[in-house]
Amino acid sequence: MNKGELASEIAKKASLSKAKAGEIVNATFDAIKASLKKGQKVSLIGFGAWQVKTRKARTGRNPRTGETIKIKARKVATFSAGADLKKAVK
Protein backbone atom coordinates (compact mmCIF):
# COMPACT_ATOMS: atom_id res chain seq x y z
CA MET A 1 0.00 0.00 0.00
CA ASN A 2 1.34 3.42 -0.91
CA LYS A 3 0.36 6.88 0.38
CA GLY A 4 -2.36 7.35 -2.27
CA GLU A 5 -3.94 4.00 -1.49
CA LEU A 6 -3.83 4.81 2.23
CA ALA A 7 -5.60 8.12 1.58
CA SER A 8 -8.26 6.28 -0.49
CA GLU A 9 -8.92 3.82 2.35
CA ILE A 10 -9.21 6.64 4.87
CA ALA A 11 -11.56 8.51 2.52
CA LYS A 12 -13.84 5.46 2.26
CA LYS A 13 -13.92 4.67 5.98
CA ALA A 14 -14.35 8.27 7.15
CA SER A 15 -16.69 9.43 4.34
CA LEU A 16 -14.23 12.08 3.17
CA SER A 17 -13.04 13.20 -0.22
CA LYS A 18 -9.76 11.67 -1.40
CA ALA A 19 -8.20 15.15 -1.43
CA LYS A 20 -9.13 15.79 2.21
CA ALA A 21 -7.93 12.33 3.25
CA GLY A 22 -4.65 12.99 1.39
CA GLU A 23 -4.22 16.23 3.36
CA ILE A 24 -4.80 14.33 6.60
CA VAL A 25 -2.23 11.67 5.69
CA ASN A 26 0.34 14.32 4.75
CA ALA A 27 -0.35 16.29 7.94
CA THR A 28 0.08 13.13 10.01
CA PHE A 29 3.42 12.29 8.39
CA ASP A 30 4.60 15.90 8.74
CA ALA A 31 3.74 15.90 12.46
CA ILE A 32 5.62 12.61 12.99
CA LYS A 33 8.67 13.94 11.10
CA ALA A 34 8.65 17.21 13.06
CA SER A 35 8.53 15.39 16.40
CA LEU A 36 11.35 13.04 15.41
CA LYS A 37 13.42 15.99 14.20
CA LYS A 38 13.09 17.50 17.70
CA GLY A 39 14.27 14.18 19.18
CA GLN A 40 10.87 13.31 20.60
CA LYS A 41 9.38 9.82 20.60
CA VAL A 42 6.06 9.35 18.77
CA SER A 43 3.91 6.63 20.30
CA LEU A 44 0.53 5.39 19.05
CA ILE A 45 -0.75 2.95 21.66
CA GLY A 46 -1.43 -0.48 20.15
CA PHE A 47 0.09 0.45 16.78
CA GLY A 48 3.70 1.26 17.52
CA ALA A 49 6.32 3.88 18.25
CA TRP A 50 8.91 5.81 16.29
CA GLN A 51 12.04 7.18 17.88
CA VAL A 52 15.43 8.52 16.88
CA LYS A 53 18.49 6.48 17.76
CA THR A 54 22.14 7.28 17.22
CA ARG A 55 24.33 4.78 15.43
CA LYS A 56 27.94 4.83 16.56
CA ALA A 57 30.80 5.44 14.17
CA ARG A 58 32.28 2.20 12.88
CA THR A 59 34.57 0.74 10.29
CA GLY A 60 33.15 -0.94 7.22
CA ARG A 61 34.38 -2.42 4.00
CA ASN A 62 33.88 -1.16 0.47
CA PRO A 63 32.33 -4.19 -1.28
CA ARG A 64 33.80 -3.22 -4.64
CA THR A 65 37.42 -2.79 -3.57
CA GLY A 66 37.56 -4.51 -0.19
CA GLU A 67 39.09 -1.33 1.24
CA THR A 68 38.39 -0.52 4.89
CA ILE A 69 36.41 2.71 5.32
CA LYS A 70 35.20 4.76 8.27
CA ILE A 71 31.43 5.17 8.60
CA LYS A 72 30.41 8.28 10.55
CA ALA A 73 28.00 8.26 13.48
CA ARG A 74 24.47 9.24 12.46
CA LYS A 75 20.90 9.47 13.66
CA VAL A 76 18.27 7.08 12.31
CA ALA A 77 14.52 6.78 12.79
CA THR A 78 13.37 3.42 14.13
CA PHE A 79 9.91 1.88 14.47
CA SER A 80 8.78 -0.68 17.03
CA ALA A 81 5.46 -2.41 16.44
CA GLY A 82 2.89 -2.31 19.24
CA ALA A 83 1.13 -5.33 20.70
CA ASP A 84 -2.08 -4.94 18.65
CA LEU A 85 -0.13 -4.62 15.40
CA LYS A 86 1.97 -7.67 16.24
CA LYS A 87 -1.19 -9.72 16.90
CA ALA A 88 -2.79 -8.52 13.67
CA VAL A 89 0.05 -9.75 11.46
CA LYS A 90 0.59 -13.15 13.12
N, C-alpha and C positions, 0 to 999 in steps of 0.2 A: 504494500500500500504506500502510495506517495502522498505528498501534501495535498494535492488536488482531490484525490480519492478520499482522504480524511475529511476535507471540507465538505465533500458531497455527502458523506455519511452523517456528519453533524447536521447539515442542512435538512436531511430527511428526518432524523430523529427529533430535532428541535423545531421543526416547521419554520425554517428560515430560508432565505434566498441563499444560493451558493456563494454569491458575492459577500454577503454578511458573514456567513460561516467562514469564508476564506480570511476575512478581516480578523475574526476571533482567533483562528488558528495562528495567524501571523502575530497577533498581539500576545498570545500565550507564549509562543517561541521567543519573542522579543523580551518578555518579562523574565523568562528563564535565563536567557543569555545575559541580561543586565545583572541579575542576581549573582550568577556565577562569576561575572567579570569583577564584581565587588568582593568576591571570595566567600559569599554566603552559600549555604546549602539550601537546595530546593527539595522539599519533601512533600509528596502526595500520598497520604496514608492509604495503604492497600495496593497502590500502583508501583511506587518506587521512589528513589531519591537520586538526585544529581549532586555531585560535589566536585570541587577542584582539588586535585592532588598534585604534588610536586614530584617529578621523577628526578632522581639524582643523576649527576653527570657520570658517564661511564665510558669504557672503551668498547669499540665495536670493530667490525671487520668489513672492508669494502668487498662485496661479493665478486665483483669483476676482477679486481687486482689481488685480493687477499691482503691488502695493506691494512695495518691497524690504524684506526682513526679515533679521535675523541668526539664523543657525543655530548653536547652541552645539556645542563639541567634545564628542565622546562616544566611548565604547568599543563596539565591535561584534565579534561572533563571526564568524569566517570559516572556510570549509572549502576545502581543496585536495584534489582527487582524486589518489589514488596511481596508479602505473603499471598495476597489475593491474586496477583499476576502470576506468581509461581504455580499456584494451584490451577489456574486457568489454562496453562500451557502444558500441564502434565500429560 
